[in-house]
Amino acid sequence: MTFGVFLVEDEPQVQDSLKVVIEGFLRAEVIGAVQTEAEAVTWLQAHEGGWHLLVVDLLLAQGSGLGVLASLAHCPQKGTVVALTNAASQDNREECLRLGADAVFDKAAEVNEFLTYCAARAEDHSG
């Protein structure tokens, strides 16, 4: 099975850029992308266990990435969860991790670290 990635990102340009990098660099498949908390929660509930990597922005067009992370608390089958945000303050990082994120990266300063982390998860999946 292909390494499936689901994106929660409200900026269309960022969403498009992530798709290109994820599909090109990681050789993964973006299996869905939404812009709001409500859309993300609905999709994740309908596809429980059907994804390997969830990439969540904290600042969304509606709701927040924190709400998306909180919704995963009752999800017994989940993949790796990563917050990728411009709001990567220490408080937000701690809250993301408390809500079950496996890692948190700053969009502006930690893109290389994000890609390295995701590549390792994809490698774990294939190997």
C-alpha positions in Angstrom: 0.0 0.0 0.0 1.2 3.5 -0.9 2.2 5.8 2.0 -1.0 7.9 2.2 -0.8 11.5 3.4 -3.8 13.6 4.4 -3.3 17.4 4.5 -5.2 19.9 6.7 -4.1 23.3 5.3 -6.2 26.4 4.5 -3.8 28.2 2.1 -4.3 26.7 -1.4 -0.7 27.7 -2.5 0.8 26.0 0.6 -1.4 23.0 0.0 -0.3 22.7 -3.6 3.4 23.1 -2.6 3.1 20.4 0.1 1.4 18.0 -2.5 4.3 18.5 -4.9 7.0 17.9 -2.2 5.2 15.0 -0.6 4.5 13.2 -3.9 7.9 14.0 -5.4 10.4 13.9 -2.6 8.6 11.4 -0.3 7.2 9.3 -3.2 4.0 9.3 -1.2 0.4 9.9 -2.2 -1.7 12.8 -1.0 -5.0 11.0 -0.4 -7.0 14.0 0.6 -6.7 17.7 1.5 -9.1 20.0 3.3 -9.1 23.6 4.6 -11.2 23.5 7.7 -11.4 21.7 11.1 -14.9 20.4 10.3 -13.9 18.9 7.0 -10.8 17.3 8.5 -12.8 15.8 11.4 -15.4 14.4 9.0 -12.8 12.9 6.7 -10.8 11.4 9.5 -13.8 9.8 11.1 -14.9 8.3 7.7 -11.4 7.0 6.9 -10.2 5.7 10.3 -7.0 3.7 9.7 -6.9 4.7 6.1 -4.0 7.0 6.2 -0.3 6.9 7.3 0.6 10.6 7.8 -1.6 13.5 8.8 -0.1 17.0 8.3 -2.1 19.7 10.2 -1.8 23.4 10.2 -3.0 25.1 13.4 -4.5 28.2 11.8 -7.3 27.2 9.5 -10.1 28.9 7.6 -12.6 27.5 10.1 -11.7 26.0 13.5 -8.1 25.1 14.3 -5.6 22.3 14.0 -5.8 21.9 17.7 -9.5 20.8 17.3 -8.4 18.4 14.6 -5.8 16.9 16.9 -8.3 16.7 19.8 -10.7 14.8 17.6 -8.1 12.0 17.2 -8.2 11.1 20.9 -10.9 8.5 20.3 -9.3 7.1 17.1 -7.7 3.8 18.0 -6.1 3.3 14.5 -4.1 6.3 13.5 -0.9 7.0 11.7 1.8 9.6 12.3 0.5 13.0 13.2 2.5 16.1 12.4 1.7 19.8 13.0 3.2 22.1 10.4 2.5 25.7 11.3 3.6 29.3 11.4 2.3 29.3 15.0 4.9 27.0 16.4 5.3 28.8 19.7 6.5 26.8 22.7 2.9 26.8 24.1 1.5 25.6 20.8 4.2 22.9 20.5 3.4 21.6 24.0 -0.4 21.6 23.3 0.0 19.7 20.0 2.1 17.1 21.7 -0.4 16.8 24.6 -3.2 16.3 22.1 -1.3 13.5 20.4 0.8 15.0 17.7 4.0 13.0 17.1 6.0 16.1 16.0 5.6 19.8 15.5 7.5 21.9 12.9 7.6 25.6 12.0 6.7 26.2 8.4 9.3 28.9 7.9 12.2 27.6 9.9 11.9 23.8 10.1 10.9 22.7 6.6 14.0 20.5 6.1 13.5 18.9 9.5 9.8 18.3 8.6 10.8 16.6 5.3 13.5 14.5 7.0 11.0 13.3 9.7 8.3 12.5 7.0 10.9 10.7 4.9 11.8 8.5 7.9 8.1 7.6 8.5 7.7 6.8 4.8 10.8 4.6 5.0 9.5 2.8 8.1 6.3 2.1 6.2 8.0 0.7 3.1 10.8 -1.2 4.9 
